[in-house]
Structures are given as structure tokens and as C-alpha cells.
Amino acid sequence: MLTALLLLAIFYLGHPQIKLVLVIILAFTLGFCWNAYYADQRLDHVLPNSLDGAEFELIGRVDALPQGNSQGSRFAFEVEKSTSRENTEVFTPRIYLSWNPAWKNTNTIPEIIPGQRWKFKVKLKQPYGLLNPHTFDFERWAFQQDYGATGSVRSGELLETNAIGWFDFRLGMERKRWQLREKIQRLLPKDARYQGVLVALVLGDQNAIEQDDWRIFNATGIGHLISISGLHVTMLAGVGAVIAAKVWRRRSLPLYIPVAKVAAIIGFLTAFIYTWLAGFQIPAQRTMYMVGVVAFALWNGRNPRSFDIWWWALFFVLLIDPMAPYTPGFWLSFGAVAAILYSMKDAKGLLGIPTGKEFDSVWQDRIRMALSEACRVQAVVTIALLPLTYYWFYQTSIVSPIANTLAIPVVSYVVTPFAIAGALLPEWLGEWFLKLAHLSMEYLGIALTKFAGLSWAVHRSHEPTIWALSIASLGVIMAIRPGDLLDSWKSRVCGACLSSVLFIPPLPHLKPGQFRATVLDIGQVTAVLIETATKTLLYDTGPTHGMKDDAGRRVIIPFLLGSGIHEIDRLVISHSDSDHIGGATSLLKEIRFRSMMGSLPENNPLLSNLNRRSISALPCRYGQQWEWDRVTFKVWHPEEGTNFELEYPMKPNEMSCVLEISNDRYSLWMTGDVEKYGEAEIVRRLANEGYSKSNDKEVIFMAPHHGSKTSSSVGLLEALNPSQAFAQNGHLNRYGHPHPTVTQRYQGLNIPFYQTPKTGAQIWSFGSSAISKIDWRFQEARIWHRK
């Protein structure tokens, strides 16, 4: 209290510069306190450790727009009370549930609608997500959304179809969003390719957009349009303001309140309602607040500066959600507007368009000016967002200026208005508007597909470092500075040169004889990247997740692109189980592979896919050996004479391709899902080659089959005598891997045993005299020196 009074006294009596410093200190202090309070409130909602994995009976309401269909759904659930005898306390107000079609032994689940009240029997876990470099952080997202737990529904009983109160505005808007989404999906044909795009443009729900379409949108740089952008909110706010102005001009109404003030407030209300219908996304929020600041200024007779409006919008967004800066939309939205305001502050635009004879004489100049400034705005946004685009997406579209020139007017002035009209108008009329919107999107999609198909359409790089981002941002400020282009061309060229640091490839960190293994945190599956000084090898590709998703697209591709890896020299598939081969199809679309080897039967679809792409493939056999950068790769299993067609269907795990990677001091064993019979064969081969006697290398060992009790035999562990071991397994997986007996076996042999659910991705670096391991969950490195 005394400190606060002292600050106030200095503020009123001190020098203006002292006041400015005090204001800055006060702002940072208040911001820190607000963030701390925000975090503390959410941490209080997290499921306690003692209840992790427990079952509950919960009563509550569906809290937001659900994702999925009758084949499976994911949705937010507002917990009102727990009816379990063991757990009666409401520990968290909001959880995230998934309901798969195991309900009452049927293939479908009931329809989930916002506002329904349900009684669920659920198994809850603390929010947990896979943690890898350059990939989506589910735990951070769950924290931001205030989900105290995640869970799976065992059974459910619908108690009330509509439990939304009169004054429950937020949940009422979620119900309306669901109704509009259902209307769009019902009025369009089921096979309408861009149905999900229209839903995204109207409601901000992008989950139904096909991944192949996303690939095209990102390659052409129009992904920002396939959502609720600020332009769409501004457009609707303008429509609302124009209609209000026309209505209010009648009779004597302007005598009570000026037309401009009524138009401003109606425009803001239109933006406010549409922002909520759009899911309150950050770009829509930013525009709504900017419209609100302008409306407030008009009502008070003020004329705010452009950047004042921008700063107030930034303040409101951070006030409501301090974690907003962790999302790409925050930086891209505010960054684009800031760049335009900074660069175009001297632009004349189309203000004061002349009419009559004056218009006849200068209209050509006005149109030329408008086109010139439109092109400059597009160039400014493209250049200004380069550092952010590379940081968040590791690539930029070369064809983006051309594609946006075509897509912006089509999406913003044709597709979006027609889609919104179709969603809001009566069905007999709305159906035609939706079909026209979809037809327009189809024609645009044809052009975009051709743009995306160009070999030079996309430039891929890597996630830039902080210092590179700082230098590039300085270069961007110089390149887009306001003023005439020709008068300041030297500083602009200098800025462009500074921005080129984004394109500098990462320096090689490995020398000949060294190698690195990144054990991805990818669940109850396998995927490990091996790197030498100049070569890369990917061991397994993780699982599929339904028909349209897999670990390759979700985890491996973002990790590779963020690391600047666009080519893999060899893909090794241990065996054809879906949890080891599922991500290969997606990887082949985005990453170039030079060769493949694995334990696969000849009729496996992956081999046909590789053949179509002219990628050489050979079976994995004991005795195969090669060397990259003074690092040796040797296959220990399966046997040379293995017939995959005859033996594979009986026990595919036993056919796993077991690979040893070694340098002069260290050896890493990749074991797939090999089990006790295969392990016995490996022990026999080790004895025949005198491995235990001649080997003086320190061994790091992958626990076979995720640590199942049918593997990690004592014989193999004694033959290899590993100093450390690791397992890739799922968090609280249904198989119970690693099995307690296996864990105890490693402990009994004094072998440290690391599991990816506890460590996140593990990055092992093997040098000439030391091993280091980074656990991504804790961002901690440990180093072991060879004695």
C-alpha cells in the first residue's frame, strides 16, 4: 500500500520522463499480476493426481460446438455435479470428452448438441498431449481453453434436450452455431467437396475441411481466407451500418440521434454477434474491438489515430485471454494490420472520390491509384508476415501474391456473402445461395490446384532461431517503411537482405562419426529419426488415426519440416502392423525418400506406392550392413531366408527389422516389436559372432514391443548389457505397456529405463566421448562421459 502511494506521489509531482517510466513499470506489473491470477485459476481446475485415470458419474451440459458425428464425437462438457459415491466433489468446471461408438454395443452414438444436459459415466485423465519439437502442444491448448481434464465416455443418459437459460448468451450462441452448421450440411449435397470450407467461412469451424484441401490452401498462401478473417467481420459490420443508416434517415429520427452514431453502434453490434457466431476467434475479436473503438470515438466526438485503435484492440484481446500470443492467429492478425498501418499511413486511398465532371477527368487516375495501393498492401502483408510464417509453418508460398489476387475478391465478395446469406435465409432460398457459394469455390479450387501443382509454388525452410527472427523483423521494418518506393530504395534493399537470414539453412551440428536419434513422443507406436553428418534415416512412421488422419501428418511431418529436413535417405519399416506403417502414405506426399527397406510382404500397399514413385525398396535381412559418415548400420533380424508371405501372417512382430546403429564408442539398438522367439535368434547370432566378448561399446537399447511382457528377455539383455534403455508407449495405454515385470527387470539389472509419456521426445546425441539426452517435456539435457 505504501509503495502504491509513493508511486502515485512521484507520478503527480515528478518529471514527465519519470512518469513515463512509472507508467511502463505499472503496466508490466499489472500484466504480470493478471497473468499469474489467470494461470492460478486454471491450475486450480486441473484434475488432482490422485484421481488421474479414475471413473466418475457426472451430470452437466454440452458446453460448445461438438466435433465429429455419429461415428464418434469430441466435445466440451460443463460439469455441474458428480454422482459417484467415491468422488462427490466437483473438481473442475470444464472437461473435454470423447465418445466413440462402443455405446450399448452399437456402431453409432447419440447426436451431441450444445445445451443438452447429460449424465455420463466417464474415465478421466489429466490433460495430456504428445510433446515433440515443432508440433502441436495439446496440453497448452487445453490449459488455454480451461479444460481441467480429458476423458472418454463409457455410457450416457440424456436428461434434458435444451438446458440453456434465457440469459446464457454464450451457450445460446453455441446452440445457434450448431443449428447453422447442421443447416449448411443438410442443404448441400453430401459429396460437396467444399462443404467444410463454407462452414468455416460462416462459423469458423475448420474441422470438416479435407487435409488435401488444406495442403492446397497452404501451398497457395490463402489459408488466412478459409476462416473468419477481419475482412469478413468488417464487411458484415459495414452492411449492418449501411442498413441502419438508411432506416434511421427516415422522418425525424436523426433529430434525436445523429445517423452516424446509430450506424456506428449497429455496425459494432453486428460485428459483436458475428464474432460470437464465428467462435470468438482472435482475428474476429481483433476486428470487433477495432470497430467498437471507432464506434465509441464517434459517439464521443473524437477522431482516434489508427494505431490507437490497434493498441486498444490488442489490450482487450490480452485482457480476456493472456495466452493468446501462443496462437498463430494472434501474431498473423495483429501483425498484418500493424504492417499495413505502418507502411500505408501516407496512402491517399479512395477517400473523397470526385463526382460529375471532376470524376470524368480523373477517374482513370483514381483507379490507377487504387490498384497501385492494393498491390502495395498485398506486397506489404506478404513481406511483413514472412518471419511469422516461417516461425509457425516453416514455409511460404511463392505463388501467394497471384493466388491471393484471385482468391481475395472471390472468397470475400462472392463465396462468403453467399454462404452467410444461405445460412441465414429460409431454406427454400438459402439452398440456392449455398449452392452458388459452393460452385464459386469449386471454380476457385480448380485454379488453386493448378497453382499448388507448380514445382516452385512453395519454399520450405525450417523454424528460425530467435536471433534470425529479430534480424529478419528489423529487415522487414526497413523494407516496408512508408514513403515513396524510389526515394528510399537503398534502405529497402538493405532490409530485404537482412530478411534473407530466414532462408539460411541450419548449420550442421554433427561431425563424421557422430549421430543423433530423436525418439518421438508419438504414443503406443514407433517412430525414430536417425541423423548422421549428411544422412537421415527414419525408423517406422507411427499409426493411422481413422480414415483421414495419421501420425505422419500430425507429428512426423511438422517435426521434420520444423527441423529443416525435407529429404530422408532411407525409410526403415520394422513390420507391417498399422502402428508402425500408418504414417507412411502422408509422409510420401510431403517428404522425399531415396530408398526403403523393411519386413513387408510383397502385396503390401506401401510397396506399390513406392514403386509408383520410383523409390527403391528391399527386404530387411540379417547381415545387411552399410556405413554413412563413419557410422555403421547393421541388421540383426530377421533371418536371411525369411519368407514373409508364409511366416508373416502367423506372427508379424517376430519378423521385425532389428537395426543397430554404432560408432567407435556407442551403439543404439532399434528393435521394433520383436518378441521372445526373435530375441532368442538374435542372442544366438550374437554368440556366433562373439558380440559380447568383442564389443566394448556402450549400448542404448529400445525396449521391444513398447515394453510388453513377451519381450525384453533376460537372455537378450544379458547378451547386450545395455547401459540405458527407453520405450515408446502411450500414456495410460490399455495394454499396460511397459509391463510391470519388464520394468522391474530393467531395474533389477540397474538399467535406467526412460518412457516417452514421462519424458516427451528424447533426443539422444552420440559423440566420440560422450552421450547427451534431452527430454523435451522438461527441456533438460543430461550428459554421460565415457570412462
Secondary structure, DSSP 8 states (H G I E B T S, - for coil): -HHHHHHHHHHHHS-HHHHHHHHHHHHHHHHHHHHHHHHHHHHTTS--GGGTT-EEEEEEEE-S--EEETTEEEEEEEEEEE--SS--S---SEEEEEE-S-GGG-S------TT-EEEEEEEEE-------TTS--HHHHHHHTT--EEEEEEEEEEEES----TT-HHHHHHHHHHHHHHHHHHHS-TT-TTHHHHHHHHH---TTS-HHHHHHHHHHT-GGGSS--HHHHHHHHHHHHHHHHHHHTSTTHHHHS-HHHHHHHHHHHHHHHHHHHTT--HHHHHHHHHHHHHHHHHHTT----HHHHHHHHHHHHHHH-TTGGGSHHHHHHHHHHHHHHHHTTT--TTTT---HHHHHHHHHHHHHHHHHHHHHHHHHHHHHTHHHHHHHHSEEESSHHHHHHHHHHHIIIIIHHHHHHHHHS-HHHHHHHHHHHHHHHHHHHHHHHHHHTSTTSEEE-----HHHHHHHHHHHHHHT-SS-TTTTHHHHHHHHHHHGGGGS-------TT-EEEEE---SSS--EEEE-SS-EEEE----B-SSS-BHIIIIIHHHHHHTT--EESEEEE----HHHHTTHHHHHHHSEESEEEES--TT-HHHHHHHHTT-EEEE--TT-EEEETTEEEEEEES-TT--HHHHTTT-GGGG--EEEEE-SSEEEEE-TT--HHHHHHHHHHHHHTTHHHH--SEEEEE-GGGG-TTSS-HHHHHHH--SEEEE---TT-TT-SS-HHHHHHHHHTT--EEEHHHH-SEEEEE-SSEEEEEETTTTEEEEEE--
